[in-house]
Amino acid sequence: MNGPVTVGVDASEASQAALDWACDEAALRRLPLRLVRSPELPSGRQEDAALLAVERSRATARRPEVSVTADLVEGKAREVLTEAAADAALLVVGARGSGGFPRLLLGSNTLYVAAHAPCPVVVVRTPQAAPDAAVVVGVEGGEHEEPVLAHAFLAAQRQELPLFVVHAWTYPLLLGPGHEVPVVYEESHVAAEHDRLLAEVLTGWRERFPDVPVTTSVVRSNAARELVAASTGRQLLVIGRHGKPRGPLGRLGSTSQAVVQHAECPVAVVPV
């Protein structure tokens, strides 16, 4: 999509980190940058407009080559941001606590947007990684993951960074009588099959992106645990968001939720 890189703006430190990240990403993609804010209080519209003007000026100073617009949009923040994502190439939000609960690792608005936005959402936290850090992508091995791999390879290519591909697996669950999966597994055989699966998935992508160095990790482990561990010191972690948001609150799946909550680098959540 050739829409803008859109970023949610507030007065938090996390929002400023998100704005800086969005500025740099818009420059890399040669796309315009759109700043969006919803008034926190009806009486504070003037202050919100002033904040937007300051942040727009800061974005222009950081990346003069990027066309920057700023919009103050009435409505609940989560709904405003989700609607703004409809015509965006990418939506960027800061990781922050909200609602007076400082122990929350991520704001409820951020989690909602990551679960509902129709475009990829990048959740940015501070501090930023070293400029030469790798891009990481979590892969299950299904055909539906093309948007996730495309996002990861393009991100690595734009920034001239290596790509680290993580595939975590566990033994299938036995569902009960009549289940055809054998009770006893030979771990080396199962591991070899997962190695083969990942190599097969990546073959076409290596050919399309010969300039992107790729390393892989195939491990028997919990996917969320491995991805969070791999996020330390990285430039970006890319994961997929499968299907519709779950439950009455519209949550992410368990793996995506854990990764977005606990990863130590920016996380791109890509709808598949």
C-alpha positions in Angstrom: 0.0 0.0 0.0 1.2 3.5 -0.9 -0.6 5.3 2.0 1.2 7.2 4.6 3.1 6.0 7.6 0.7 7.0 10.4 1.7 7.5 14.0 -0.4 8.0 17.1 0.8 11.0 19.1 0.5 11.9 22.8 2.7 13.6 25.4 4.5 10.4 26.6 8.1 9.5 26.1 7.0 6.3 24.3 5.0 8.4 21.8 8.1 10.5 21.1 10.1 7.2 20.4 7.3 6.1 18.1 7.4 9.4 16.3 11.1 9.2 15.7 10.8 5.6 14.5 7.9 6.5 12.2 9.9 9.5 10.7 12.8 7.2 9.9 10.6 4.5 8.4 8.7 7.1 6.2 12.1 8.3 4.9 13.2 4.7 4.2 10.0 4.0 2.3 9.8 7.4 0.7 6.2 7.8 2.0 4.5 10.8 3.7 4.1 10.8 7.5 0.8 11.4 9.2 0.5 12.3 12.8 -2.8 11.5 14.5 -4.1 12.5 17.9 -7.5 12.4 19.6 -8.3 14.9 22.3 -8.1 13.5 25.8 -10.6 16.0 27.2 -13.1 18.2 25.3 -11.7 21.2 27.1 -8.1 20.4 26.1 -8.5 20.7 22.3 -6.2 23.8 22.2 -3.5 22.1 24.1 -3.8 19.0 21.9 -3.5 21.1 18.8 -0.4 22.8 20.2 1.2 19.4 21.0 0.5 18.3 17.5 2.1 21.4 16.0 5.2 20.9 18.2 5.5 17.2 17.2 5.0 18.0 13.5 7.8 20.5 13.7 10.0 18.0 15.4 9.3 15.4 12.7 10.1 17.9 10.0 13.4 18.8 11.6 14.3 15.2 12.0 13.5 14.2 8.4 13.2 17.4 6.2 12.7 15.2 3.1 9.4 13.7 4.4 6.1 15.3 3.9 4.4 15.6 7.3 0.7 16.2 8.1 -1.0 16.3 11.5 -4.7 15.7 12.3 -6.6 16.1 15.5 -9.5 13.7 15.3 -12.5 13.5 17.7 -13.2 10.1 19.2 -11.8 7.4 21.4 -8.1 7.0 20.8 -8.3 3.3 20.0 -11.1 3.8 17.4 -9.4 6.9 15.9 -6.2 5.0 15.4 -7.8 1.9 14.0 -9.8 4.0 11.5 -6.6 5.9 10.6 -5.0 2.6 9.7 -7.5 1.9 7.0 -5.6 3.9 4.4 -2.1 3.7 6.0 0.9 1.6 4.8 1.8 1.2 8.4 0.6 2.3 11.8 3.1 3.1 14.5 2.2 3.4 18.2 4.2 3.8 21.4 4.2 1.2 24.2 3.0 2.8 27.4 0.8 2.1 30.4 -2.5 3.8 30.7 -5.5 4.2 32.9 -3.6 4.8 36.1 -2.0 1.3 36.2 1.7 1.8 35.9 2.5 -1.9 36.1 0.8 -2.6 32.8 3.6 -3.3 30.3 1.5 -1.9 27.4 -1.4 0.5 27.2 -4.8 -0.9 26.5 -5.2 1.3 23.4 -2.0 -0.1 22.0 -3.1 -3.7 22.4 -6.5 -2.9 20.9 -5.0 -1.3 17.8 -2.4 -4.1 17.4 -5.3 -6.6 17.4 -7.7 -4.7 15.1 -5.9 -2.5 12.7 -6.2 -3.6 9.0 -2.6 -2.7 8.2 0.7 -3.7 9.9 1.1 -2.1 13.4 4.6 -1.4 14.9 4.7 -1.0 18.7 7.8 1.0 19.6 9.4 1.1 23.1 12.5 2.7 24.4 15.4 2.4 24.3 16.2 2.0 20.6 18.5 -0.8 19.3 21.9 -0.2 17.8 21.7 0.9 14.1 23.3 -2.3 12.8 21.1 -4.8 14.8 19.3 -7.5 12.9 15.6 -7.9 12.0 13.9 -10.9 13.5 10.8 -12.8 12.2 8.8 -15.5 13.8 7.7 -18.2 11.3 5.3 -21.1 11.8 5.8 -22.6 8.4 2.3 -22.1 6.8 1.4 -20.7 3.4 -0.5 -17.9 5.0 2.6 -16.3 6.3 3.6 -14.6 3.1 2.7 -11.1 4.4 4.8 -11.7 7.5 7.9 -12.8 5.5 7.5 -10.0 3.0 7.4 -7.4 5.7 10.5 -8.9 7.4 12.6 -9.3 4.2 11.7 -5.8 3.0 12.5 -4.3 6.4 15.9 -6.0 6.4 16.6 -5.0 2.8 15.6 -1.3 3.3 18.0 -1.0 6.3 20.7 -3.3 4.8 20.5 -5.6 7.8 20.6 -9.3 8.3 17.4 -11.3 8.9 17.2 -13.8 11.8 14.3 -16.3 11.3 13.0 -18.1 14.3 10.8 -21.3 14.1 9.8 -22.8 17.4 8.0 -26.1 17.6 6.4 -28.4 20.1 5.0 -31.9 19.9 1.4 -32.1 18.8 -1.2 -32.5 21.5 -2.9 -35.8 21.8 -6.6 -35.1 21.5 -7.9 -38.4 22.8 -8.9 -41.9 21.6 -8.7 -42.3 17.9 -6.1 -39.6 17.4 -3.6 -40.8 14.7 -0.5 -39.1 16.0 1.8 -41.7 17.7 2.4 -41.4 21.4 6.2 -41.9 21.1 8.2 -39.4 19.1 11.8 -39.6 17.9 12.9 -36.0 18.6 15.7 -36.0 16.0 13.3 -37.1 13.3 10.7 -34.4 14.2 13.5 -31.7 14.4 14.8 -32.7 11.0 11.3 -32.4 9.6 11.0 -28.9 11.0 14.4 -28.0 9.6 13.2 -29.2 6.2 10.0 -27.3 6.5 11.7 -24.0 7.2 14.3 -24.4 4.5 11.5 -25.1 2.0 9.5 -22.0 3.2 12.6 -19.8 2.8 13.9 -21.0 -0.5 11.9 -18.6 -2.7 12.5 -15.7 -0.3 16.2 -16.2 -0.4 16.1 -16.1 -4.2 13.9 -12.9 -4.2 16.2 -11.1 -1.7 19.7 -12.4 -2.4 21.2 -9.3 -0.8 19.6 -10.1 2.6 21.8 -12.4 4.8 19.6 -14.9 6.5 20.3 -17.1 9.5 17.8 -19.4 11.1 16.9 -21.0 14.5 14.8 -24.1 14.6 14.2 -25.1 18.2 11.8 -27.2 20.3 10.4 -24.6 22.6 7.6 -22.2 23.3 7.3 -19.7 20.4 6.7 -16.6 22.6 9.6 -17.4 24.9 12.0 -17.8 21.9 10.9 -14.7 20.2 11.1 -12.5 23.3 14.6 -13.8 23.9 15.5 -13.1 20.3 14.3 -9.5 20.6 17.1 -8.3 22.8 19.2 -5.7 21.0 17.4 -6.2 17.7 16.1 -3.5 15.3 12.7 -5.0 14.7 10.7 -8.2 15.5 8.0 -9.2 13.0 5.2 -11.5 13.9 1.8 -12.5 12.3 -1.6 -11.8 13.6 -3.9 -14.7 12.7 -7.7 -14.4 12.1 -10.0 -12.1 14.0 -9.3 -10.7 17.5 -10.2 -13.2 20.2 -12.6 -12.9 23.1 -15.0 -10.1 24.1 -12.2 -7.6 24.4 -10.8 -8.5 21.0 -7.4 -9.7 22.2 -4.5 -10.9 20.2 -3.6 -14.6 20.2 -1.6 -15.9 23.1 1.8 -15.9 21.3 1.3 -12.5 19.7 0.0 -11.0 23.0 3.0 -12.2 24.9 5.5 -11.0 22.3 4.0 -7.6 22.0 3.9 -7.3 25.8 7.4 -8.4 26.6 9.7 -7.9 23.6 12.6 -5.6 24.1 12.6 -4.1 20.6 9.9 -2.6 18.3 7.4 -5.3 17.2 5.6 -5.3 13.8 2.3 -7.1 14.0 1.2 -8.1 10.5 -2.3 -9.2 9.6 -2.4 -12.5 7.7 
